[in-house]
Amino acid sequence: MFLDYFALGLLFFVVLVIFYGVIAIHDIPYEIAKKRNHPQQDALHIAGWVSLFTMHAIWPFLWIWATLYREDRGWGFSNGKKRELILEGEVRELMEKVEDLNQRLASIETPKTDKVSEHTPEQQPKQEV
């Protein structure tokens, strides 16, 4: 008689552990989304509960959806090219500035060398005494 009650208690315990385990597993995508500050956290949480009714058939897609977004890079699809274009424009602008500064420096240095050469004693006309 004791073994019957023990088996029944063990059966209830296993069913409860599996039940709560499934509920805990369904919430993993939401926890990932919350950690990554996902903009669609609520939708992921609701979809996780819906996945309970589909026997977790959509759960892998929820996990992928939750992990695609990162706060530092967004969705990661188009930000890289946009950043590259911005950086390319900034580099081009800096190259133009450097070239402009080189031209300005050359124009400043050139007259000084001419003025210095005008006043050298060898080039001045000699005066007769």
DSSP file (Angstrom, degrees, kcal/mol; ACC not computed):
  #  RESIDUE AA STRUCTURE BP1 BP2  ACC     N-H-->O    O-->H-N    N-H-->O    O-->H-N    TCO  KAPPA ALPHA  PHI   PSI    X-CA   Y-CA   Z-CA
    1    1 A M     >        0   0    0      0, 0.0     4,-1.7     0, 0.0     5,-0.2   0.000 360.0 360.0 360.0 -38.5    0.0    0.0    0.0
    2    2 A F  H  >  +     0   0    0      1,-0.2     4,-2.6     2,-0.2     5,-0.2   0.898 360.0  53.4 -63.8 -40.4    2.9    2.4    0.8
    3    3 A L  H  > S+     0   0    0      1,-0.2     4,-2.5     2,-0.2    -1,-0.2   0.830 104.8  55.7 -66.3 -30.7    4.5    1.9   -2.6
    4    4 A D  H  > S+     0   0    0      2,-0.2     4,-2.2     1,-0.2    -1,-0.2   0.940 111.8  42.1 -65.0 -46.4    1.2    2.8   -4.3
    5    5 A Y  H  X S+     0   0    0     -4,-1.7     4,-2.6     2,-0.2    -2,-0.2   0.880 114.3  52.0 -68.5 -36.5    1.0    6.1   -2.5
    6    6 A F  H  X S+     0   0    0     -4,-2.6     4,-2.6     2,-0.2    -2,-0.2   0.921 110.8  47.3 -63.7 -43.8    4.7    6.7   -3.1
    7    7 A A  H  X S+     0   0    0     -4,-2.5     4,-2.3     2,-0.2    -2,-0.2   0.891 112.5  50.0 -64.1 -40.5    4.3    6.0   -6.8
    8    8 A L  H  X S+     0   0    0     -4,-2.2     4,-2.2     2,-0.2    -2,-0.2   0.916 112.6  46.5 -65.4 -42.9    1.3    8.3   -7.0
    9    9 A G  H  X S+     0   0    0     -4,-2.6     4,-2.5     2,-0.2    -2,-0.2   0.906 112.7  50.0 -63.6 -43.1    3.2   11.1   -5.1
   10   10 A L  H  X S+     0   0    0     -4,-2.6     4,-2.5     2,-0.2    -2,-0.2   0.884 109.4  52.1 -62.8 -39.5    6.2   10.6   -7.4
   11   11 A L  H  X S+     0   0    0     -4,-2.3     4,-2.4     2,-0.2    -2,-0.2   0.927 111.1  46.3 -63.1 -45.7    3.9   10.8  -10.5
   12   12 A F  H  X S+     0   0    0     -4,-2.2     4,-2.6     2,-0.2    -2,-0.2   0.899 112.4  51.6 -62.1 -41.1    2.4   14.1   -9.3
   13   13 A F  H  X S+     0   0    0     -4,-2.5     4,-2.5     2,-0.2    -2,-0.2   0.929 111.2  46.3 -62.1 -46.1    5.8   15.5   -8.5
   14   14 A V  H  X S+     0   0    0     -4,-2.5     4,-2.6     2,-0.2     5,-0.2   0.906 112.5  50.3 -64.3 -42.6    7.2   14.6  -12.0
   15   15 A V  H  X S+     0   0    0     -4,-2.4     4,-2.6     2,-0.2    -1,-0.2   0.923 112.2  47.5 -62.6 -43.7    4.1   16.1  -13.7
   16   16 A L  H  X S+     0   0    0     -4,-2.6     4,-2.8     2,-0.2     5,-0.3   0.909 112.0  49.5 -64.5 -41.7    4.5   19.3  -11.7
   17   17 A V  H  X S+     0   0    0     -4,-2.5     4,-2.3     2,-0.2    -2,-0.2   0.922 113.7  45.6 -63.6 -43.8    8.2   19.6  -12.4
   18   18 A I  H  X S+     0   0    0     -4,-2.6     4,-2.5     2,-0.2    -2,-0.2   0.917 113.0  51.1 -64.8 -42.1    7.6   19.0  -16.2
   19   19 A F  H  X S+     0   0    0     -4,-2.6     4,-1.8     1,-0.2    -2,-0.2   0.944 115.5  40.2 -60.9 -50.2    4.7   21.5  -16.2
   20   20 A Y  H  X S+     0   0    0     -4,-2.8     4,-2.4     1,-0.2    -1,-0.2   0.828 113.1  56.5 -70.3 -31.0    6.7   24.2  -14.4
   21   21 A G  H  X S+     0   0    0     -4,-2.3     4,-2.5    -5,-0.3    -2,-0.2   0.912 107.2  48.1 -64.4 -42.4    9.8   23.4  -16.5
   22   22 A V  H  X S+     0   0    0     -4,-2.5     4,-2.1     2,-0.2    -2,-0.2   0.905 112.4  49.2 -64.4 -41.0    7.9   23.9  -19.8
   23   23 A I  H  X S+     0   0    0     -4,-1.8     4,-0.7     1,-0.2    -2,-0.2   0.900 112.5  47.8 -65.5 -39.5    6.5   27.2  -18.4
   24   24 A A  H >< S+     0   0    0     -4,-2.4     3,-0.6     1,-0.2     4,-0.2   0.888 111.1  51.1 -68.0 -37.9   10.1   28.3  -17.5
   25   25 A I  H >< S+     0   0    0     -4,-2.5     3,-1.6     1,-0.2    -2,-0.2   0.878 102.6  59.3 -66.6 -37.7   11.5   27.2  -20.9
   26   26 A H  H 3< S+     0   0    0     -4,-2.1     4,-0.3     1,-0.3    -1,-0.2   0.743 101.6  56.5 -65.4 -19.5    8.8   29.2  -22.8
   27   27 A D  T <X S+     0   0    0     -4,-0.7     4,-2.1    -3,-0.6    -1,-0.3   0.474  78.4  93.2 -91.3  -2.9   10.0   32.4  -21.1
   28   28 A I  H <> S+     0   0    0     -3,-1.6     4,-2.4    -4,-0.2     5,-0.2   0.923  83.7  50.9 -60.0 -47.1   13.7   32.2  -22.2
   29   29 A P  H  > S+     0   0    0      0, 0.0     4,-2.5     0, 0.0    -1,-0.2   0.892 110.3  51.1 -59.2 -36.6   13.2   34.3  -25.3
   30   30 A Y  H  > S+     0   0    0     -4,-0.3     4,-2.5     2,-0.2    -2,-0.2   0.912 109.3  49.7 -66.0 -41.0   11.5   37.0  -23.3
   31   31 A E  H  X S+     0   0    0     -4,-2.1     4,-2.2     2,-0.2    -1,-0.2   0.892 111.1  49.5 -64.6 -39.2   14.4   37.0  -20.8
   32   32 A I  H  X S+     0   0    0     -4,-2.4     4,-2.1     2,-0.2    -2,-0.2   0.931 111.9  48.9 -62.5 -44.9   16.9   37.3  -23.6
   33   33 A A  H  <>S+     0   0    0     -4,-2.5     5,-2.9     1,-0.2     4,-0.4   0.887 110.9  50.1 -63.1 -39.3   14.9   40.2  -25.1
   34   34 A K  H ><5S+     0   0    0     -4,-2.5     3,-0.8     1,-0.2    -1,-0.2   0.902 110.3  49.8 -66.0 -40.5   14.7   41.9  -21.7
   35   35 A K  H 3<5S+     0   0    0     -4,-2.2    -2,-0.2     1,-0.2    -1,-0.2   0.867 114.6  44.3 -65.6 -36.6   18.5   41.6  -21.2
   36   36 A R  T 3<5S-     0   0    0     -4,-2.1    35,-0.3    -5,-0.2    -1,-0.2   0.390 111.2-119.8 -89.6   3.2   19.2   43.0  -24.7
   37   37 A N  T < 5 -     0   0    0     -3,-0.8    -3,-0.2    -4,-0.4    -4,-0.1   0.926  41.1-166.2  56.7  48.4   16.6   45.8  -24.3
   38   38 A H    > < -     0   0    0     -5,-2.9     3,-1.0     1,-0.1    -1,-0.2  -0.398  23.0-135.8 -66.4 136.9   14.7   44.5  -27.3
   39   39 A P  T 3  S+     0   0    0      0, 0.0     3,-0.2     0, 0.0    -1,-0.1   0.676 102.5  49.0 -70.5 -14.3   12.1   47.0  -28.7
   40   40 A Q  T 3>  +     0   0    0      1,-0.2     4,-2.0     2,-0.1     5,-0.2  -0.218  67.3 132.4-118.0  42.6    9.5   44.2  -29.0
   41   41 A Q  H <> S+     0   0    0     -3,-1.0     4,-2.3     1,-0.2     5,-0.2   0.907  72.4  51.4 -60.0 -44.5    9.8   42.6  -25.6
   42   42 A D  H  > S+     0   0    0      1,-0.2     4,-2.5     2,-0.2     5,-0.2   0.906 108.7  50.6 -63.3 -41.7    6.0   42.5  -25.0
   43   43 A A  H  > S+     0   0    0      1,-0.2     4,-2.6     2,-0.2    -1,-0.2   0.897 110.8  49.8 -63.1 -39.5    5.4   40.8  -28.3
   44   44 A L  H  X S+     0   0    0     -4,-2.0     4,-1.9     2,-0.2    -1,-0.2   0.890 110.2  50.7 -65.4 -38.4    8.0   38.2  -27.5
   45   45 A H  H  X S+     0   0    0     -4,-2.3     4,-1.6     2,-0.2    -2,-0.2   0.935 113.3  44.1 -65.8 -45.1    6.5   37.5  -24.1
   46   46 A I  H  X S+     0   0    0     -4,-2.5     4,-2.2     1,-0.2    -2,-0.2   0.911 112.5  52.2 -65.8 -41.8    3.0   37.1  -25.5
   47   47 A A  H  X S+     0   0    0     -4,-2.6     4,-1.9     1,-0.2    -1,-0.2   0.836 105.1  57.2 -64.2 -31.0    4.3   34.9  -28.4
   48   48 A G  H  X S+     0   0    0     -4,-1.9     4,-0.6     2,-0.2    -1,-0.2   0.910 107.5  46.7 -64.0 -41.4    6.0   32.8  -25.8
   49   49 A W  H >X S+     0   0    0     -4,-1.6     3,-0.8     1,-0.2     4,-0.6   0.878 110.7  52.6 -67.6 -36.4    2.7   32.1  -24.1
   50   50 A V  H >X S+     0   0    0     -4,-2.2     3,-1.0     1,-0.2     4,-0.9   0.854  99.6  64.0 -65.1 -33.3    1.1   31.4  -27.4
   51   51 A S  H 3<>S+     0   0    0     -4,-1.9     5,-3.8     1,-0.3     6,-0.4   0.759  90.9  65.8 -64.4 -22.0    3.9   28.9  -28.1
   52   52 A L  H X<5S+     0   0    0     -3,-0.8     3,-0.9    -4,-0.6    -1,-0.3   0.883 102.3  47.6 -62.5 -36.7    2.6   26.9  -25.1
   53   53 A F  H <<5S+     0   0    0     -3,-1.0    -1,-0.2    -4,-0.6    -2,-0.2   0.698 110.7  50.5 -79.3 -18.5   -0.6   26.2  -27.1
   54   54 A T  T ><5S-     0   0    0     -4,-0.9     3,-1.1    -3,-0.1    -1,-0.2   0.190 119.1-110.2 -99.7  16.3    1.4   25.2  -30.2
   55   55 A M  T < 5 -     0   0    0     -3,-0.9    -3,-0.2     1,-0.2    -2,-0.1   0.874  69.9 -61.7  56.2  41.4    3.5   22.8  -28.1
   56   56 A H  T 3 <S+     0   0    0     -5,-3.8     3,-0.4    -8,-0.1    -1,-0.2   0.722  97.5 137.6  60.9  27.1    6.6   25.1  -28.5
   57   57 A A  S <  S+     0   0    0     -3,-1.1     4,-0.2    -6,-0.4    -2,-0.1   0.840  77.9  40.0 -68.3 -31.9    6.6   24.7  -32.3
   58   58 A I  S  > S+     0   0    0      1,-0.2     4,-1.8    -7,-0.1     3,-0.4   0.465  89.1  97.6 -94.6  -0.8    7.3   28.4  -32.7
   59   59 A W  H  > S+     0   0    0     -3,-0.4     4,-2.3     1,-0.2     5,-0.2   0.878  78.6  53.7 -58.8 -42.8    9.7   28.6  -29.8
   60   60 A P  H  > S+     0   0    0      0, 0.0     4,-2.2     0, 0.0    -1,-0.2   0.879 108.8  50.8 -60.8 -34.9   12.9   28.4  -31.9
   61   61 A F  H  > S+     0   0    0     -3,-0.4     4,-2.5    -4,-0.2    -2,-0.2   0.862 108.8  51.4 -68.8 -34.6   11.7   31.3  -34.0
   62   62 A L  H  X S+     0   0    0     -4,-1.8     4,-2.5     2,-0.2    -1,-0.2   0.897 108.7  51.2 -66.5 -39.8   11.1   33.3  -30.9
   63   63 A W  H  X S+     0   0    0     -4,-2.3     4,-1.9     2,-0.2    -2,-0.2   0.924 111.9  46.5 -62.9 -44.0   14.6   32.6  -29.7
   64   64 A I  H  X S+     0   0    0     -4,-2.2     4,-1.4     1,-0.2    -2,-0.2   0.924 112.1  51.4 -62.7 -44.3   16.0   33.7  -33.0
   65   65 A W  H  X S+     0   0    0     -4,-2.5     4,-0.6     1,-0.2    -2,-0.2   0.890 111.3  47.8 -60.1 -40.8   13.8   36.8  -33.0
   66   66 A A  H  < S+     0   0    0     -4,-2.5     3,-0.3     1,-0.2    -1,-0.2   0.855 113.8  46.2 -70.6 -34.3   15.0   37.7  -29.5
   67   67 A T  H  < S+     0   0    0     -4,-1.9    -1,-0.2     1,-0.2    -2,-0.2   0.633  95.5  74.5 -87.0 -12.6   18.7   37.2  -30.3
   68   68 A L  H  < S+     0   0    0     -4,-1.4     2,-0.4    -3,-0.2    -1,-0.2   0.859  86.9  71.3 -66.3 -33.8   18.7   39.2  -33.5
   69   69 A Y     <  +     0   0    0     -4,-0.6     2,-0.4    -3,-0.3     6,-0.2  -0.690  55.9 174.9 -92.7 133.1   18.5   42.5  -31.8
   70   70 A R  B  >  -A   74   0A   0      4,-2.3     4,-2.4    -2,-0.4     3,-0.5  -0.997  31.8-134.4-130.8 141.3   21.4   44.0  -29.8
   71   71 A E  T  4 S+     0   0    0     -2,-0.4    -1,-0.1   -35,-0.3     4,-0.1   0.835 103.1  52.1 -63.7 -33.9   21.3   47.5  -28.3
   72   72 A D  T  4 S+     0   0    0      1,-0.2    -1,-0.2     2,-0.1    -3,-0.0   0.797 128.1  17.4 -76.6 -27.3   24.8   48.4  -29.5
   73   73 A R  T >4 S-     0   0    0     -3,-0.5     3,-1.1     1,-0.3     6,-0.2   0.386  92.6-143.1-124.8   2.4   24.2   47.5  -33.2
   74   74 A G  B 3< S-A   70   0A   0     -4,-2.4    -4,-2.3     1,-0.2    -1,-0.3  -0.478  71.9 -19.4  72.3-139.2   20.5   47.3  -33.6
   75   75 A W  T 3  S-     0   0    0     -6,-0.2    -1,-0.2    -2,-0.2    -4,-0.1   0.712  83.8-133.7 -79.0 -20.0   19.2   44.6  -35.9
   76   76 A G  S <  S+     0   0    0     -3,-1.1    -2,-0.1    -6,-0.1     4,-0.1   0.588  75.9 100.6  83.8   9.6   22.6   44.3  -37.6
   77   77 A F  S    S+     0   0    0      3,-0.0     4,-0.2     2,-0.0    -3,-0.1   0.926  94.7   6.1 -93.4 -54.3   21.4   44.3  -41.1
   78   78 A S  S  > S+     0   0    0      2,-0.1     4,-1.9     1,-0.1     5,-0.2   0.522 104.8  85.9-112.3  -7.6   21.9   47.7  -42.6
   79   79 A N  H  > S+     0   0    0     -6,-0.2     4,-2.6     1,-0.2     5,-0.2   0.840  86.1  58.7 -65.7 -31.9   23.8   49.7  -39.9
   80   80 A G  H  > S+     0   0    0      2,-0.2     4,-2.3     1,-0.2    -1,-0.2   0.933 108.7  42.4 -64.6 -46.5   27.1   48.5  -41.1
   81   81 A K  H  > S+     0   0    0     -4,-0.2     4,-2.4     2,-0.2    -1,-0.2   0.889 114.1  52.0 -68.3 -38.1   26.8   49.9  -44.6
   82   82 A K  H  X S+     0   0    0     -4,-1.9     4,-2.2     2,-0.2    -2,-0.2   0.924 111.2  47.7 -63.5 -42.8   25.3   53.1  -43.4
   83   83 A R  H  X S+     0   0    0     -4,-2.6     4,-3.0     1,-0.2     5,-0.2   0.908 110.1  52.7 -63.1 -41.7   28.2   53.5  -41.0
   84   84 A E  H  X S+     0   0    0     -4,-2.3     4,-2.6     1,-0.2    -2,-0.2   0.913 109.7  48.4 -61.5 -42.2   30.7   52.8  -43.8
   85   85 A L  H  X S+     0   0    0     -4,-2.4     4,-2.2     2,-0.2    -1,-0.2   0.907 112.5  48.6 -64.7 -41.0   29.1   55.4  -46.0
   86   86 A I  H  X S+     0   0    0     -4,-2.2     4,-2.3     2,-0.2    -2,-0.2   0.941 114.2  45.6 -63.2 -46.5   29.2   58.0  -43.1
   87   87 A L  H  X S+     0   0    0     -4,-3.0     4,-2.6     1,-0.2    -2,-0.2   0.882 110.6  54.0 -64.6 -37.9   32.8   57.2  -42.4
   88   88 A E  H  X S+     0   0    0     -4,-2.6     4,-2.4    -5,-0.2    -1,-0.2   0.915 109.7  47.8 -62.5 -42.5   33.7   57.3  -46.1
   89   89 A G  H  X S+     0   0    0     -4,-2.2     4,-2.4     2,-0.2    -2,-0.2   0.901 111.9  49.8 -64.2 -41.0   32.2   60.8  -46.3
   90   90 A E  H  X S+     0   0    0     -4,-2.3     4,-2.5     2,-0.2    -2,-0.2   0.898 110.9  49.2 -65.4 -39.9   34.1   61.9  -43.2
   91   91 A V  H  X S+     0   0    0     -4,-2.6     4,-2.5     2,-0.2    -2,-0.2   0.918 111.0  50.0 -64.8 -42.7   37.4   60.6  -44.6
   92   92 A R  H  X S+     0   0    0     -4,-2.4     4,-2.1     1,-0.2    -2,-0.2   0.916 111.5  49.1 -61.1 -42.5   36.8   62.3  -47.9
   93   93 A E  H  X S+     0   0    0     -4,-2.4     4,-2.1     1,-0.2    -2,-0.2   0.909 111.7  48.7 -63.4 -42.7   36.0   65.6  -46.0
   94   94 A L  H  X S+     0   0    0     -4,-2.5     4,-2.5     2,-0.2    -1,-0.2   0.882 109.0  52.9 -66.0 -37.5   39.2   65.2  -43.9
   95   95 A M  H  X S+     0   0    0     -4,-2.5     4,-2.4     2,-0.2    -1,-0.2   0.905 109.1  49.8 -63.8 -40.4   41.3   64.5  -47.0
   96   96 A E  H  X S+     0   0    0     -4,-2.1     4,-2.5     2,-0.2    -2,-0.2   0.903 111.0  49.6 -63.7 -40.8   39.9   67.7  -48.6
   97   97 A K  H  X S+     0   0    0     -4,-2.1     4,-2.8     2,-0.2    -2,-0.2   0.913 110.8  49.4 -64.0 -42.8   40.7   69.7  -45.5
   98   98 A V  H  X S+     0   0    0     -4,-2.5     4,-2.4     2,-0.2    -2,-0.2   0.918 112.1  48.1 -63.9 -42.7   44.3   68.3  -45.4
   99   99 A E  H  X S+     0   0    0     -4,-2.4     4,-2.3     2,-0.2    -1,-0.2   0.914 112.0  49.6 -63.9 -41.9   44.8   69.1  -49.0
  100  100 A D  H  X S+     0   0    0     -4,-2.5     4,-2.5     1,-0.2    -2,-0.2   0.920 111.6  48.7 -61.8 -44.0   43.5   72.6  -48.5
  101  101 A L  H  X S+     0   0    0     -4,-2.8     4,-2.6     1,-0.2    -2,-0.2   0.883 109.9  52.0 -65.0 -37.6   45.8   73.1  -45.5
  102  102 A N  H  X S+     0   0    0     -4,-2.4     4,-2.4     2,-0.2    -1,-0.2   0.908 110.8  47.9 -63.8 -41.3   48.7   71.9  -47.5
  103  103 A Q  H  X S+     0   0    0     -4,-2.3     4,-2.4     2,-0.2    -2,-0.2   0.919 112.5  48.6 -65.4 -42.7   48.0   74.4  -50.3
  104  104 A R  H  X S+     0   0    0     -4,-2.5     4,-1.8     2,-0.2    -2,-0.2   0.907 112.0  49.3 -63.5 -41.4   47.6   77.2  -47.7
  105  105 A L  H  X S+     0   0    0     -4,-2.6     4,-2.4     2,-0.2    -2,-0.2   0.905 111.2  49.5 -64.3 -41.4   50.9   76.2  -46.1
  106  106 A A  H  X S+     0   0    0     -4,-2.4     4,-2.1     1,-0.2    -2,-0.2   0.893 110.8  49.9 -65.3 -39.1   52.6   76.1  -49.4
  107  107 A S  H  < S+     0   0    0     -4,-2.4    -1,-0.2     1,-0.2    -2,-0.2   0.828 112.4  48.0 -69.7 -29.8   51.3   79.5  -50.4
  108  108 A I  H  X S+     0   0    0     -4,-1.8     4,-0.8    -5,-0.2    -2,-0.2   0.890 114.1  45.7 -74.9 -40.1   52.4   81.0  -47.0
  109  109 A E  H  X S+     0   0    0     -4,-2.4     4,-1.5     1,-0.2    -2,-0.2   0.838 103.6  63.5 -74.3 -33.1   55.9   79.5  -47.3
  110  110 A T  H  X S+     0   0    0     -4,-2.1     4,-1.5     1,-0.2     3,-0.3   0.927 101.3  47.5 -62.8 -49.6   56.6   80.5  -50.9
  111  111 A P  H  > S+     0   0    0      0, 0.0     4,-2.6     0, 0.0    -1,-0.2   0.853 107.7  58.2 -62.1 -32.4   56.4   84.3  -50.5
  112  112 A K  H  X S+     0   0    0     -4,-0.8     4,-2.2     1,-0.2    -2,-0.2   0.906 105.3  48.7 -64.0 -40.7   58.8   84.1  -47.5
  113  113 A T  H  X S+     0   0    0     -4,-1.5     4,-1.9    -3,-0.3    -1,-0.2   0.872 111.9  49.9 -68.6 -34.1   61.5   82.4  -49.5
  114  114 A D  H  X S+     0   0    0     -4,-1.5     4,-1.6     2,-0.2    -2,-0.2   0.916 111.2  48.6 -67.9 -42.9   61.1   85.1  -52.2
  115  115 A K  H  X S+     0   0    0     -4,-2.6     4,-1.1     1,-0.2    -2,-0.2   0.892 111.5  49.7 -64.4 -39.2   61.3   87.9  -49.7
  116  116 A V  H  < S+     0   0    0     -4,-2.2     3,-0.4     1,-0.2    -1,-0.2   0.901 109.8  51.0 -66.3 -39.9   64.4   86.4  -48.1
  117  117 A S  H >< S+     0   0    0     -4,-1.9     3,-0.8     1,-0.2    -1,-0.2   0.791 103.4  59.9 -70.9 -26.4   66.1   85.9  -51.5
  118  118 A E  H 3< S+     0   0    0     -4,-1.6    -1,-0.2     1,-0.2    -2,-0.2   0.839 106.3  47.8 -66.8 -32.5   65.4   89.6  -52.4
  119  119 A H  T 3< S+     0   0    0     -4,-1.1    -1,-0.2    -3,-0.4    -2,-0.2   0.293  79.2 119.3 -97.5  10.4   67.4   90.8  -49.5
  120  120 A T    X>  -     0   0    0     -3,-0.8     4,-0.9    -4,-0.2     3,-0.8  -0.541  68.7-127.5 -74.2 143.3   70.5   88.7  -49.8
  121  121 A P  T 34 S+     0   0    0      0, 0.0     3,-0.1     0, 0.0    -1,-0.1   0.766 103.2  62.8 -65.5 -25.0   73.6   90.8  -50.3
  122  122 A E  T 34 S+     0   0    0      1,-0.2     4,-0.1     4,-0.0    -3,-0.0   0.848 105.9  43.9 -70.1 -32.9   74.7   88.9  -53.4
  123  123 A Q  T <4 S+     0   0    0     -3,-0.8    -1,-0.2    -6,-0.2     3,-0.1   0.644  91.8  96.8 -89.6 -15.0   71.6   89.9  -55.4
  124  124 A Q  S  < S-     0   0    0     -4,-0.9     2,-0.1    -3,-0.1    -5,-0.0  -0.490  85.9-104.4 -74.4 143.1   71.5   93.6  -54.4
  125  125 A P        -     0   0    0      0, 0.0     2,-0.3     0, 0.0    -1,-0.1  -0.400  36.2-115.7 -67.5 141.8   73.1   96.0  -56.8
  126  126 A K        -     0   0    0     -2,-0.1     2,-0.4    -4,-0.1    -4,-0.0  -0.560  23.8-139.5 -79.4 139.5   76.5   97.2  -55.7
  127  127 A Q        -     0   0    0     -2,-0.3     2,-0.3     2,-0.0    -1,-0.0  -0.803  14.6-127.5 -99.2 138.3   76.8  100.9  -55.0
  128  128 A E              0   0    0     -2,-0.4    -1,-0.0     1,-0.1     0, 0.0  -0.631 360.0 360.0 -85.9 143.9   79.9  102.7  -56.1
  129  129 A V              0   0    0     -2,-0.3    -1,-0.1     0, 0.0    -2,-0.0   0.427 360.0 360.0 -99.5 360.0   81.7  104.7  -53.6
